[in-house]
């Protein structure tokens, strides 16, 4: 079995989730017939995954690429930090935490420079929330193919527990001047990536995060510190943040005008569509899984909304003719992945599985047709329509509607 | 009552009202308005990092450039990624005015966005080239070089004359063809699909 993360075989192996003992022995990792008859390995300073487990992101492109989270391999709602999706515009910068600084200036009483120690000295908050690239789901809207995995369809979303200091705390310290309405968040990467954010988000729930799932941020996630704007498109969560400039209007950077804007069928383009609308995706059963037998199967998936809590997820096992509520696994947190389950007896026939999320604002995940009606076929971000998986009578599962 | 006593009573009342559920005997400390961590940023530090350019020209440095100078820099530093005339790629296509009339990007997935048909602000060109280009040497261009490249790309897109000089005064006055097409998101949740 090959180890190459981009090869098709490896992708399929990753989708299946695990390696067999024979493969490990070939790789020089002996597996005893009876583990009760030989002493195990001693304690160690750093834990590793079981060598049987080989979850992998799928990287696409080079320096400016993406790397997708293997949604089909995950359980619960937290994404292991090394499987959190990646998206950056000029590679991952190497930043010395001793030399790291965050500048806050512009319409403030006291332009201030914070080092990492100073940021960590402020009262901290932790919260679980998802981060999703606004281009997530592109193939399900613009390039539908049967051989798409949950990872390739929607792997640009991940959930972590983030720890940091609320932006409202920092902004109170520097003293925001009257008339301020926006701030620019700018990274220390080679793209010096910059986005304008409305000031209300700072008084709501924005934070400068330095912790991720109990440890420091991963370099790909913005080490040593990033902006976190819960529920808003990934690009606005500026990584490696080094500068915040407060102003009375937006800056109109390239990333918020020529990119990350939404052309609409009425011949306009929408700016600053930050919130990620409610969405769900079934992660099992899904391509390339083959169901070996009819009978009881638990359909599983993830749902989330950038506007608050997921209120409900409905599942259809007959291509949308009937819908029934899925069970929502606790905890159900605002702006966070929520796992849903639905117990299904497959009768062995051809059918299509769908999931539909609704959030606490009353928004219901639209169908592909409804979203295309509203946004047009040419739109390039925010693809939150209902996903379909077709189960064929031979047990194979493919992406999309068939027939 | 002394001022100090009054302040103490007020502080107690404040703690009492904000910490209503405190157990008897528990001490709660009210958060200060300011912690005062961090240190004042110097003017030089702000200047060194404050590179953004706004649509009204705020942030544009002294300097100038025209398309003829930009063409030479483009051929040397940009063409490998964006093509000889800005249309060939392999990376982002920069030049192209079609479709000129409507703005059918939402309707037609085949359309390619360029500076000429999609970018709403000319100042964004300066800001972006200066901060992020060229990919293998970001932040290496001098203001005159950036102005020259901006002039070259605007003239290639038939937005300014070949001879026009771009500087801090002229660039903010350039009106991009797509300027009026952009609207700000007003959605706030609820059942509507927009």
HADDOCK unambig.tbl for C-alpha pairs under 7 A between the chains (distance, minus, plus):
assign (segid A and resid 110 and name CA) (segid B and resid 40 and name CA) 6.71 0.50 0.50
assign (segid A and resid 111 and name CA) (segid B and resid 40 and name CA) 5.93 0.50 0.50
assign (segid A and resid 111 and name CA) (segid B and resid 41 and name CA) 5.41 0.50 0.50
assign (segid A and resid 112 and name CA) (segid B and resid 38 and name CA) 6.26 0.50 0.50
assign (segid A and resid 112 and name CA) (segid B and resid 39 and name CA) 5.54 0.50 0.50
assign (segid A and resid 112 and name CA) (segid B and resid 40 and name CA) 4.53 0.50 0.50
assign (segid A and resid 112 and name CA) (segid B and resid 41 and name CA) 4.66 0.50 0.50
assign (segid A and resid 113 and name CA) (segid B and resid 38 and name CA) 5.54 0.50 0.50
assign (segid A and resid 113 and name CA) (segid B and resid 39 and name CA) 5.40 0.50 0.50
assign (segid A and resid 113 and name CA) (segid B and resid 40 and name CA) 6.05 0.50 0.50
assign (segid A and resid 113 and name CA) (segid B and resid 41 and name CA) 5.06 0.50 0.50
assign (segid A and resid 114 and name CA) (segid B and resid 38 and name CA) 4.39 0.50 0.50
assign (segid A and resid 114 and name CA) (segid B and resid 39 and name CA) 6.62 0.50 0.50
assign (segid A and resid 115 and name CA) (segid B and resid 38 and name CA) 6.77 0.50 0.50
assign (segid A and resid 118 and name CA) (segid B and resid 37 and name CA) 5.69 0.50 0.50
assign (segid A and resid 118 and name CA) (segid B and resid 38 and name CA) 5.58 0.50 0.50
assign (segid A and resid 172 and name CA) (segid B and resid 33 and name CA) 6.80 0.50 0.50
assign (segid A and resid 172 and name CA) (segid B and resid 34 and name CA) 6.55 0.50 0.50
assign (segid A and resid 173 and name CA) (segid B and resid 34 and name CA) 4.82 0.50 0.50
assign (segid A and resid 173 and name CA) (segid B and resid 35 and name CA) 6.44 0.50 0.50
assign (segid A and resid 173 and name CA) (segid B and resid 36 and name CA) 6.37 0.50 0.50
assign (segid A and resid 190 and name CA) (segid B and resid 132 and name CA) 6.44 0.50 0.50
assign (segid A and resid 190 and name CA) (segid B and resid 138 and name CA) 6.28 0.50 0.50
assign (segid A and resid 191 and name CA) (segid B and resid 131 and name CA) 6.55 0.50 0.50
assign (segid A and resid 191 and name CA) (segid B and resid 132 and name CA) 4.54 0.50 0.50
assign (segid A and resid 192 and name CA) (segid B and resid 131 and name CA) 6.05 0.50 0.50
assign (segid A and resid 192 and name CA) (segid B and resid 132 and name CA) 6.41 0.50 0.50
assign (segid A and resid 251 and name CA) (segid B and resid 54 and name CA) 5.15 0.50 0.50
assign (segid A and resid 252 and name CA) (segid B and resid 54 and name CA) 6.81 0.50 0.50
assign (segid A and resid 252 and name CA) (segid B and resid 124 and name CA) 6.68 0.50 0.50
assign (segid A and resid 253 and name CA) (segid B and resid 124 and name CA) 5.71 0.50 0.50
assign (segid A and resid 254 and name CA) (segid B and resid 124 and name CA) 5.90 0.50 0.50
assign (segid A and resid 254 and name CA) (segid B and resid 128 and name CA) 6.26 0.50 0.50
assign (segid A and resid 257 and name CA) (segid B and resid 119 and name CA) 6.67 0.50 0.50
assign (segid A and resid 257 and name CA) (segid B and resid 120 and name CA) 6.87 0.50 0.50
assign (segid A and resid 258 and name CA) (segid B and resid 118 and name CA) 6.50 0.50 0.50
assign (segid A and resid 258 and name CA) (segid B and resid 119 and name CA) 5.28 0.50 0.50
assign (segid A and resid 263 and name CA) (segid B and resid 105 and name CA) 5.56 0.50 0.50
assign (segid A and resid 263 and name CA) (segid B and resid 106 and name CA) 4.44 0.50 0.50
assign (segid A and resid 264 and name CA) (segid B and resid 106 and name CA) 4.23 0.50 0.50
assign (segid A and resid 265 and name CA) (segid B and resid 104 and name CA) 6.82 0.50 0.50
assign (segid A and resid 265 and name CA) (segid B and resid 106 and name CA) 4.63 0.50 0.50
assign (segid A and resid 265 and name CA) (segid B and resid 107 and name CA) 5.13 0.50 0.50
assign (segid A and resid 267 and name CA) (segid B and resid 102 and name CA) 6.72 0.50 0.50
assign (segid A and resid 267 and name CA) (segid B and resid 103 and name CA) 4.80 0.50 0.50
assign (segid A and resid 267 and name CA) (segid B and resid 104 and name CA) 5.23 0.50 0.50
assign (segid A and resid 267 and name CA) (segid B and resid 105 and name CA) 6.96 0.50 0.50
assign (segid A and resid 267 and name CA) (segid B and resid 106 and name CA) 6.65 0.50 0.50
assign (segid A and resid 268 and name CA) (segid B and resid 103 and name CA) 6.79 0.50 0.50
assign (segid A and resid 268 and name CA) (segid B and resid 181 and name CA) 4.77 0.50 0.50
assign (segid A and resid 268 and name CA) (segid B and resid 182 and name CA) 5.69 0.50 0.50
assign (segid A and resid 268 and name CA) (segid B and resid 183 and name CA) 6.78 0.50 0.50
assign (segid A and resid 269 and name CA) (segid B and resid 181 and name CA) 6.10 0.50 0.50
assign (segid A and resid 269 and name CA) (segid B and resid 182 and name CA) 4.84 0.50 0.50
assign (segid A and resid 269 and name CA) (segid B and resid 183 and name CA) 6.13 0.50 0.50
assign (segid A and resid 270 and name CA) (segid B and resid 182 and name CA) 5.89 0.50 0.50
assign (segid A and resid 270 and name CA) (segid B and resid 183 and name CA) 5.03 0.50 0.50
assign (segid A and resid 270 and name CA) (segid B and resid 184 and name CA) 5.54 0.50 0.50
assign (segid A and resid 270 and name CA) (segid B and resid 185 and name CA) 5.73 0.50 0.50
assign (segid A and resid 271 and name CA) (segid B and resid 182 and name CA) 6.52 0.50 0.50
assign (segid A and resid 271 and name CA) (segid B and resid 183 and name CA) 5.88 0.50 0.50
assign (segid A and resid 271 and name CA) (segid B and resid 184 and name CA) 4.71 0.50 0.50
assign (segid A and resid 271 and name CA) (segid B and resid 185 and name CA) 5.83 0.50 0.50
assign (segid A and resid 272 and name CA) (segid B and resid 184 and name CA) 6.15 0.50 0.50
assign (segid A and resid 272 and name CA) (segid B and resid 185 and name CA) 5.84 0.50 0.50
assign (segid A and resid 273 and name CA) (segid B and resid 185 and name CA) 5.34 0.50 0.50
assign (segid A and resid 307 and name CA) (segid B and resid 189 and name CA) 6.69 0.50 0.50
assign (segid A and resid 361 and name CA) (segid B and resid 189 and name CA) 5.63 0.50 0.50
assign (segid A and resid 361 and name CA) (segid B and resid 190 and name CA) 4.80 0.50 0.50
assign (segid A and resid 362 and name CA) (segid B and resid 190 and name CA) 4.83 0.50 0.50
assign (segid A and resid 362 and name CA) (segid B and resid 191 and name CA) 5.11 0.50 0.50
assign (segid A and resid 363 and name CA) (segid B and resid 189 and name CA) 6.37 0.50 0.50
assign (segid A and resid 363 and name CA) (segid B and resid 190 and name CA) 4.82 0.50 0.50
assign (segid A and resid 363 and name CA) (segid B and resid 191 and name CA) 4.09 0.50 0.50
assign (segid A and resid 363 and name CA) (segid B and resid 192 and name CA) 6.87 0.50 0.50
assign (segid A and resid 364 and name CA) (segid B and resid 191 and name CA) 6.30 0.50 0.50
assign (segid A and resid 374 and name CA) (segid B and resid 193 and name CA) 6.66 0.50 0.50
assign (segid A and resid 374 and name CA) (segid B and resid 194 and name CA) 5.28 0.50 0.50
assign (segid A and resid 375 and name CA) (segid B and resid 106 and name CA) 6.41 0.50 0.50
assign (segid A and resid 376 and name CA) (segid B and resid 106 and name CA) 4.87 0.50 0.50
assign (segid A and resid 376 and name CA) (segid B and resid 107 and name CA) 4.80 0.50 0.50
assign (segid A and resid 377 and name CA) (segid B and resid 106 and name CA) 6.26 0.50 0.50
assign (segid A and resid 377 and name CA) (segid B and resid 107 and name CA) 5.42 0.50 0.50
assign (segid A and resid 377 and name CA) (segid B and resid 108 and name CA) 6.31 0.50 0.50
assign (segid A and resid 377 and name CA) (segid B and resid 109 and name CA) 5.89 0.50 0.50
assign (segid A and resid 378 and name CA) (segid B and resid 105 and name CA) 5.74 0.50 0.50
assign (segid A and resid 378 and name CA) (segid B and resid 106 and name CA) 4.36 0.50 0.50
assign (segid A and resid 378 and name CA) (segid B and resid 107 and name CA) 5.02 0.50 0.50
assign (segid A and resid 378 and name CA) (segid B and resid 108 and name CA) 4.77 0.50 0.50
assign (segid A and resid 378 and name CA) (segid B and resid 109 and name CA) 3.68 0.50 0.50
assign (segid A and resid 379 and name CA) (segid B and resid 105 and name CA) 6.96 0.50 0.50
assign (segid A and resid 379 and name CA) (segid B and resid 106 and name CA) 4.80 0.50 0.50
